[in-house]
Structures are given as structure tokens and as C-alpha cells.
Amino acid sequence: MDTTVLVIGGTGAMGRPIVRSLMSGPDRKVRILTRDPEGRHAAALKRAGGGRVEAVQGNLDDEASLATAMSGVGAVFCNTDFFSTANPRREYEQGLRALRTAKAAGVGHFIWSSLDDAGALTDGRLPVPHYDAKAAVASWIGLMRSEEFMQQDAGGWFSKNVTTLVTGPYFENLQAGLVQAASLADGRQGQRFNIAIGSGRWPMIALDDIAWFAKHLFDHPDEWRGRTLRVLSEALTGPEIAAAFERVTGIAAEFHDVPLDSVRAIPAVGHDLANMFQFFQEYDLIGRERAPSTWLPAGLRDAAEPGRRAG
């Protein structure tokens, strides 16, 4: 097991549960790369870590700070923040910079946090920049593996040390502005889920489950280095999401389909988000991209998770 893991994006929504999950064992230490080592989230993680969590200053645009942060670590988890720049080419460059720096530092296990390549899966019809930028880095990892194979490089770093973890929207997104108290169509008072999913299915996974998978990959490096793992819990229709919430909480709920044009009206990133929802309307990621697994954890969350938390 790697003694010290660097978590890039460790103070973000995905990163915090991953840090906590990695700390659940007795021996591992975690280093967090952050712009503000004394910020609220970094400070909370350090307190909870009991001396086994440290935060170092740096960012993905500063290669020197990356090299410093990677010095002496055995493994890296890297999740980039597209919406901090809303620039797909810049996120792509950040991913390549992190990988190059990790290779130069001799990192033994690097996990790249990715998303599906919507542009490729729809044959170019529906580019989704915040998906496609991460997927482009995953494709570059694949290219480097092919290069190593072609050169018969038995010790190729990308083939022997890099894992790609492909995730999707979080269940927790349902609690971030997509649900509101309302008078429902049947006259009851309850919660309305406002999602631009049409008759499609929204793929989801809980943040704690992503953290479980990240720890699993680090705990079993010989099985997962050089491979890609795609994880989702469920892909549900809007009415199914509302029904799951009502079943668990007893709070009346309904689904309201938001027009894609309303999403496109969101400043700066609306066109990106609208294409994402249209992608989900037309493409069933679980049905077509995720094969059933026989080793998933028994406690994997499902669509009732937001209701359990609300209750």
C-alpha cells in the first residue's frame, strides 16, 4: 500500500470524501494540493486526519508546485475543476502537466478522474466541454499506452502505473438547486425536482461511493494499474427520482422537466450544461457503457440516497 497519497482537488466536493476514505486505514498519509492550505475545507481535513493529513500550496497551472507536492509520494489522485476556468483546452493541459510531472517524480500509481467522452459517443453531435476535456486526457493516456506497447516497452509508465476512473453526476447534485419546495400538480405541498432530462435517464453515483472506489484502486494497485474502471450506481428517469425520494422520506415529490433552452440561458456555461442533459436524454450510459460488476460493495448507494440524507 502506498504510504503517502497526493490528492489533487482534495478540498473539492469529490476530493474531501476521498481524503476521508483514504484515512480510514491505519497507515496511509494524505497530502492535499490546494491554493489555500489554511482554507476552511483544508483545515477541517487536517483536524480530522490527526496529523496524517497535510495541505500544500500549489495548482495545476504551476508545474514547479506540482513537482514539490509530488516529491516523496507513492500515489496521486487527480480531479481537475473544469468550472474554475470553463476552458476545455486548459483543463486538458492541466491533466497532461500533472501526468508528466508524476512520471518524472516516479509516482507508482496515478489515478486520473475522468468522465465519458460525449462528443465521441455522439459522433460529434453533442460536445460537452466539461466531460470531453477530462475524456481527452483519458484518451491521451490510452495513446501513451499504445505507444509503449508499439515500442515494446515492458516497463512503460502509463501501462504499468496509471488508472483511469470514469464517474458521472453525483446524487448530491440533486440537493444543489435542482429541488425546491413547491405546490405540486396534485395539490399537495412537497418537493419538485427540476431536471432537464426529458424522458431520458440521469446517470448518478454518490460521492462516498466514488471515494470507496478510489480507495479500492489504491488498495489493489496490481489489479488496476494500466486499466480503466467505469462506475455508476443508477440511471433513472425524472419520475423515478421523485418517486424514490417520496418513498424514503414520505415527503410528496414530483418531477418537472426543464426545457433545454432554459438551461442554455444560464450565463457562460449554459450551452455546455444543456448539451450534457441532451446527451443524457439520448444516451443511456449504464445500459450501453457500464457492464454489470460482480464485486461492487454491498452498501453501494442508490437513488434513495438524497432522501435518506434529507430524512
ChimeraX attribute file (.defattr): number of C-alpha atoms within 10 A of each C-alpha:
attribute: neighborCount
match mode: 1-to-1
recipient: residues
	/A:1	12
	/A:2	17
	/A:3	12
	/A:4	20
	/A:5	26
	/A:6	28
	/A:7	26
	/A:8	24
	/A:9	23
	/A:10	26
	/A:11	26
	/A:12	16
	/A:13	13
	/A:14	18
	/A:15	22
	/A:16	21
	/A:17	21
	/A:18	27
	/A:19	28
	/A:20	20
	/A:21	19
	/A:22	23
	/A:23	20
	/A:24	12
	/A:25	10
	/A:26	8
	/A:27	12
	/A:28	15
	/A:29	20
	/A:30	27
	/A:31	22
	/A:32	28
	/A:33	27
	/A:34	23
	/A:35	16
	/A:36	16
	/A:37	18
	/A:38	14
	/A:39	12
	/A:40	10
	/A:41	17
	/A:42	24
	/A:43	17
	/A:44	13
	/A:45	24
	/A:46	20
	/A:47	13
	/A:48	13
	/A:49	17
	/A:50	10
	/A:51	11
	/A:52	17
	/A:53	23
	/A:54	19
	/A:55	24
	/A:56	19
	/A:57	15
	/A:58	21
	/A:59	20
	/A:60	24
	/A:61	15
	/A:62	12
	/A:63	16
	/A:64	13
	/A:65	16
	/A:66	22
	/A:67	17
	/A:68	15
	/A:69	25
	/A:70	26
	/A:71	15
	/A:72	15
	/A:73	21
	/A:74	19
	/A:75	26
	/A:76	28
	/A:77	25
	/A:78	24
	/A:79	20
	/A:80	22
	/A:81	16
	/A:82	18
	/A:83	12
	/A:84	8
	/A:85	10
	/A:86	15
	/A:87	13
	/A:88	19
	/A:89	16
	/A:90	15
	/A:91	26
	/A:92	20
	/A:93	16
	/A:94	21
	/A:95	25
	/A:96	18
	/A:97	17
	/A:98	25
	/A:99	22
	/A:100	13
	/A:101	19
	/A:102	25
	/A:103	18
	/A:104	12
	/A:105	18
	/A:106	16
	/A:107	23
	/A:108	18
	/A:109	28
	/A:110	28
	/A:111	25
	/A:112	25
	/A:113	22
	/A:114	26
	/A:115	22
	/A:116	22
	/A:117	24
	/A:118	23
	/A:119	18
	/A:120	15
	/A:121	15
	/A:122	13
	/A:123	10
	/A:124	11
	/A:125	12
	/A:126	18
	/A:127	21
	/A:128	24
	/A:129	24
	/A:130	24
	/A:131	20
	/A:132	23
	/A:133	26
	/A:134	27
	/A:135	24
	/A:136	23
	/A:137	23
	/A:138	26
	/A:139	15
	/A:140	15
	/A:141	21
	/A:142	19
	/A:143	13
	/A:144	16
	/A:145	20
	/A:146	16
	/A:147	15
	/A:148	17
	/A:149	14
	/A:150	9
	/A:151	10
	/A:152	10
	/A:153	13
	/A:154	10
	/A:155	11
	/A:156	18
	/A:157	22
	/A:158	24
	/A:159	21
	/A:160	19
	/A:161	22
	/A:162	29
	/A:163	25
	/A:164	27
	/A:165	24
	/A:166	20
	/A:167	21
	/A:168	21
	/A:169	15
	/A:170	20
	/A:171	22
	/A:172	15
	/A:173	15
	/A:174	18
	/A:175	15
	/A:176	9
	/A:177	10
	/A:178	13
	/A:179	19
	/A:180	15
	/A:181	12
	/A:182	16
	/A:183	15
	/A:184	16
	/A:185	12
	/A:186	8
	/A:187	8
	/A:188	12
	/A:189	14
	/A:190	16
	/A:191	20
	/A:192	20
	/A:193	24
	/A:194	19
	/A:195	21
	/A:196	26
	/A:197	25
	/A:198	20
	/A:199	14
	/A:200	19
	/A:201	24
	/A:202	26
	/A:203	22
	/A:204	25
	/A:205	24
	/A:206	25
	/A:207	23
	/A:208	18
	/A:209	22
	/A:210	26
	/A:211	20
	/A:212	18
	/A:213	20
	/A:214	21
	/A:215	20
	/A:216	14
	/A:217	20
	/A:218	23
	/A:219	14
	/A:220	11
	/A:221	20
	/A:222	12
	/A:223	10
	/A:224	21
	/A:225	22
	/A:226	22
	/A:227	16
	/A:228	17
	/A:229	15
	/A:230	17
	/A:231	22
	/A:232	23
	/A:233	22
	/A:234	19
	/A:235	21
	/A:236	20
	/A:237	19
	/A:238	22
	/A:239	17
	/A:240	16
	/A:241	22
	/A:242	25
	/A:243	19
	/A:244	20
	/A:245	25
	/A:246	18
	/A:247	13
	/A:248	17
	/A:249	16
	/A:250	13
	/A:251	17
	/A:252	20
	/A:253	28
	/A:254	24
	/A:255	23
	/A:256	20
	/A:257	15
	/A:258	14
	/A:259	14
	/A:260	20
	/A:261	12
	/A:262	12
	/A:263	19
	/A:264	16
	/A:265	12
	/A:266	13
	/A:267	8
	/A:268	10
	/A:269	15
	/A:270	16
	/A:271	19
	/A:272	19
	/A:273	18
	/A:274	23
	/A:275	21
	/A:276	21
	/A:277	21
	/A:278	17
	/A:279	24
	/A:280	21
	/A:281	17
	/A:282	14
	/A:283	19
	/A:284	17
	/A:285	21
	/A:286	20
	/A:287	11
	/A:288	8
	/A:289	14
	/A:290	14
	/A:291	11
	/A:292	10
	/A:293	8
	/A:294	6
	/A:295	6
	/A:296	12
	/A:297	11
	/A:298	6
	/A:299	7
	/A:300	15
	/A:301	19
	/A:302	16
	/A:303	23
	/A:304	20
	/A:305	18
	/A:306	21
	/A:307	20
	/A:308	12
	/A:309	11
	/A:310	12
	/A:311	11
